[in-house]
Amino acid sequence: MVVLGGRSEIGLELAGLLAPGRVVVLAARRSGDLDHERVSLLDSGATAVHAVEFDADDLTAQESVLDGITAAHGPIGTVVVSFGILGDQSTAEADAEHAVSIVHTDYVAHVAVLTHLANRLRRQGSGEIVVFSSVAGVRVRRANYVYGSAKAGLDGFASGLADALAGSGVRLLLVRPGFVVGRMTEGMSPAPFSSTPAQVANATARALRRGRGGSGEVWVPGVLRPVFFAMRLLPRAIWRRLPR
């Protein structure tokens, strides 16, 4: 199992649930500083945990990182794509460079690595990819439209890729959490129907266990699916006033 974004709270929670009996590869920047994460996953039952250097924003290096992982540890069974940034909306509205950095990490870098992964797993004829989108991308709000627009793009790309992978032996699971209370949102007031990284990971693990008999997407918590169906019908004048 490979976790792209080896410091992600959700990614690590999910890796801990899936770890028993598996070799886990944590791919992240400053990979030499992942001792705590390695020990935690070994305690969760992983047979071995390896750390590799991975900068998602370096598009030219993504494929070589995947090549190195495959060469060292064999075919990839499960890959958890869990890197991303929230950024600062107010800064992004005034600073184009910051706005582009959010979109680059949360959308462009994902498009690149998911394309590499899809091609690689297609050649294997097996594997599963977990992609974390967000309800922020279902209907983009004024309060966080830069981040939301990146997630909207990722959601659409991943949904289309999941359809393109049908029949290939490769499964893509798209996860749409609501507000997650964690490091990324520290200091922010939780939104209604908030969840924790552990709750998102548990829902994702259950969806993976259902395998091909289950849906290719999961909302966390599940109540957000009907809530956002209704929210799509809100008049724009009301929608633009909603908080993050």
C-alpha positions as CSV (number, residue, x, y, z in Angstrom):
1,M,0.0,0.0,0.0
2,V,1.2,3.5,-0.9
3,V,0.2,6.7,0.8
4,L,0.9,9.8,-1.4
5,G,0.9,12.5,1.3
6,G,2.4,10.5,4.1
7,R,1.7,13.1,6.7
8,S,-2.0,13.5,5.9
9,E,-4.1,12.8,9.0
10,I,-6.8,11.1,7.0
11,G,-4.3,9.2,4.9
12,L,-2.5,7.9,8.0
13,E,-5.8,7.0,9.8
14,L,-6.8,5.0,6.7
15,A,-3.4,3.4,6.4
16,G,-3.6,2.3,10.0
17,L,-6.9,0.5,9.3
18,L,-5.5,-1.2,6.2
19,A,-2.0,-1.9,7.5
20,P,-2.3,-5.4,9.1
21,G,-0.3,-7.8,7.1
22,R,0.8,-5.2,4.5
23,V,3.9,-3.4,3.5
24,V,3.2,0.4,3.6
25,V,5.1,3.1,1.7
26,L,4.7,6.6,3.0
27,A,5.5,9.2,0.3
28,A,6.0,12.7,1.5
29,R,8.3,15.7,1.6
30,R,11.0,15.5,4.3
31,S,10.6,11.7,4.3
32,G,13.4,11.3,6.8
33,D,11.1,12.9,9.5
34,L,8.4,10.2,9.4
35,D,9.7,8.0,12.3
36,H,6.6,8.6,14.4
37,E,4.3,7.7,11.5
38,R,6.3,4.6,10.8
39,V,6.1,3.3,14.4
40,S,2.4,4.0,14.5
41,L,1.8,1.9,11.4
42,L,4.0,-0.9,12.6
43,D,2.0,-0.9,15.8
44,S,-1.1,-1.2,13.7
45,G,0.1,-4.4,12.1
46,A,2.1,-3.4,9.0
47,T,4.8,-5.9,8.2
48,A,7.1,-3.1,7.1
49,V,6.9,0.7,6.6
50,H,9.1,2.6,4.2
51,A,9.4,6.3,3.6
52,V,10.2,7.8,0.2
53,E,10.7,11.4,-0.8
54,F,7.7,12.8,-2.8
55,D,6.9,16.4,-3.7
56,A,3.5,16.3,-5.4
57,D,4.0,19.7,-6.9
58,D,7.1,18.5,-8.8
59,L,5.2,17.0,-11.8
60,T,8.4,15.9,-13.6
61,A,9.4,13.7,-10.7
62,Q,6.1,12.0,-10.0
63,E,6.5,9.0,-12.3
64,S,10.1,8.3,-11.3
65,V,8.9,8.2,-7.6
66,L,6.3,5.6,-8.6
67,D,8.9,3.7,-10.6
68,G,11.2,3.6,-7.6
69,I,8.4,2.3,-5.3
70,T,7.5,-0.4,-7.8
71,A,11.1,-1.5,-8.3
72,A,11.7,-1.7,-4.6
73,H,8.4,-3.2,-3.4
74,G,6.6,-4.7,-6.3
75,P,3.2,-3.9,-7.9
76,I,1.1,-1.4,-6.1
77,G,-2.1,-2.9,-4.6
78,T,-3.8,0.1,-2.9
79,V,-2.7,3.7,-3.3
80,V,-4.2,6.5,-1.1
81,V,-3.9,9.9,-2.7
82,S,-4.1,12.2,0.3
83,F,-1.9,15.2,-0.2
84,G,-3.4,18.7,-0.5
85,I,-3.5,22.2,1.0
86,L,-6.4,24.5,2.1
87,G,-4.6,27.8,1.5
88,D,-6.0,31.1,2.6
89,Q,-9.0,32.4,0.7
90,S,-8.5,36.1,1.5
91,T,-4.8,35.9,0.4
92,A,-5.8,34.0,-2.8
93,E,-8.3,36.7,-3.8
94,A,-5.5,39.4,-3.8
95,D,-2.5,37.3,-4.7
96,A,-2.7,35.3,-8.0
97,E,0.4,33.3,-7.1
98,H,-1.2,32.0,-4.0
99,A,-4.4,31.2,-5.8
100,V,-2.5,29.3,-8.5
101,S,-0.5,27.4,-5.8
102,I,-3.7,26.1,-4.3
103,V,-5.1,25.0,-7.6
104,H,-1.7,23.5,-8.6
105,T,-1.5,21.2,-5.6
106,D,-5.2,20.4,-5.2
107,Y,-6.0,19.9,-8.9
108,V,-3.1,19.9,-11.3
109,A,-0.8,17.7,-9.3
110,H,-3.6,15.3,-8.7
111,V,-4.4,15.1,-12.4
112,A,-0.8,14.2,-13.2
113,V,-0.3,11.6,-10.5
114,L,-3.7,10.0,-11.1
115,T,-2.9,9.6,-14.8
116,H,0.4,8.0,-14.0
117,L,-1.3,5.7,-11.5
118,A,-4.1,4.7,-13.8
119,N,-1.7,3.8,-16.6
120,R,0.4,1.8,-14.2
121,L,-2.4,-0.1,-12.6
122,R,-4.1,-0.8,-16.0
123,R,-0.9,-2.5,-17.1
124,Q,-1.0,-4.6,-13.9
125,G,-4.7,-5.3,-14.5
126,S,-5.4,-4.8,-10.8
127,G,-5.3,-2.3,-8.0
128,E,-7.4,0.3,-6.2
129,I,-7.0,4.1,-5.9
130,V,-8.5,6.2,-3.1
131,V,-9.0,9.9,-4.0
132,F,-10.2,12.5,-1.4
133,S,-12.4,15.2,-2.9
134,S,-14.6,17.4,-0.8
135,V,-18.2,18.6,-0.6
136,A,-16.6,22.1,-1.1
137,G,-16.4,21.1,-4.8
138,V,-20.0,19.9,-5.2
139,R,-21.2,23.5,-5.4
140,V,-18.5,26.1,-4.9
141,R,-19.2,28.7,-2.3
142,R,-18.0,32.3,-2.4
143,A,-16.4,31.9,1.1
144,N,-13.8,29.4,-0.2
145,Y,-14.1,29.4,-4.0
146,V,-10.4,29.0,-4.8
147,Y,-10.1,25.8,-2.8
148,G,-13.6,24.7,-3.8
149,S,-12.9,25.2,-7.5
150,A,-9.8,23.0,-7.3
151,K,-11.9,20.3,-5.5
152,A,-14.6,20.7,-8.1
153,G,-12.1,20.0,-10.9
154,L,-10.6,17.0,-9.0
155,D,-14.1,15.6,-8.3
156,G,-14.9,15.8,-12.0
157,F,-11.6,14.3,-13.1
158,A,-11.7,11.5,-10.6
159,S,-15.4,10.7,-11.5
160,G,-14.5,10.5,-15.2
161,L,-11.4,8.4,-14.5
162,A,-13.4,6.0,-12.4
163,D,-15.6,5.4,-15.4
164,A,-12.7,5.1,-17.7
165,L,-11.2,2.4,-15.5
166,A,-14.4,0.3,-15.5
167,G,-13.6,-3.2,-16.7
168,S,-9.8,-2.7,-16.4
169,G,-9.5,-4.5,-13.0
170,V,-8.7,-1.2,-11.3
171,R,-11.1,0.5,-9.0
172,L,-11.2,4.1,-8.0
173,L,-13.0,5.2,-4.8
174,L,-13.9,8.8,-4.6
175,V,-14.4,10.2,-1.1
176,R,-16.3,13.4,-0.4
177,P,-15.9,14.5,3.2
178,G,-17.5,17.6,4.6
179,F,-15.7,19.8,7.1
180,V,-12.9,17.8,8.8
181,V,-11.8,18.8,12.2
182,G,-8.0,18.5,12.1
183,R,-4.7,20.2,11.6
184,M,-5.7,21.7,8.3
185,T,-8.8,23.4,9.8
186,E,-7.3,24.3,13.2
187,G,-8.7,27.5,14.5
188,M,-11.7,27.4,12.2
189,S,-15.3,27.0,13.5
190,P,-16.6,23.6,12.6
191,A,-19.3,23.5,10.0
192,P,-22.5,21.5,10.4
193,F,-22.1,17.7,9.9
194,S,-18.4,17.9,10.6
195,S,-16.3,14.8,11.0
196,T,-12.8,13.8,12.2
197,P,-10.0,12.2,10.2
198,A,-10.8,8.9,12.0
199,Q,-14.4,9.0,10.9
200,V,-13.5,9.7,7.3
201,A,-11.0,6.9,7.4
202,N,-13.5,4.4,8.8
203,A,-16.1,5.3,6.2
204,T,-13.5,4.9,3.5
205,A,-12.3,1.5,4.8
206,R,-15.8,0.3,4.9
207,A,-16.4,1.3,1.3
208,L,-13.1,-0.4,0.3
209,R,-14.2,-3.6,2.1
210,R,-17.5,-3.6,0.1
211,G,-15.3,-3.9,-3.0
212,R,-16.8,-4.0,-6.4
213,G,-20.3,-4.7,-5.0
214,G,-20.4,-1.2,-3.5
215,S,-20.6,2.4,-4.9
216,G,-17.5,4.1,-6.3
217,E,-18.1,7.1,-4.1
218,V,-18.7,7.7,-0.4
219,W,-19.9,10.9,1.3
220,V,-18.8,11.5,4.9
221,P,-21.0,11.7,6.8
222,G,-23.6,10.1,4.5
223,V,-26.3,12.7,5.3
224,L,-24.3,15.2,3.2
225,R,-25.5,13.5,0.0
226,P,-29.1,14.5,0.4
227,V,-28.1,17.8,2.0
228,F,-26.1,18.9,-1.0
229,F,-28.7,17.7,-3.4
230,A,-31.0,20.2,-1.8
231,M,-28.3,22.9,-1.6
232,R,-27.9,22.7,-5.4
233,L,-31.4,24.1,-5.6
234,L,-30.7,27.2,-3.4
235,P,-31.0,30.5,-5.3
236,R,-27.6,32.1,-6.0
237,A,-28.4,35.2,-3.9
238,I,-28.8,32.9,-0.8
239,W,-25.9,30.6,-1.8
240,R,-23.3,33.4,-2.0
241,R,-24.0,34.4,1.7
242,L,-23.3,30.9,3.1
243,P,-20.1,30.6,5.2
244,R,-17.3,28.2,4.5
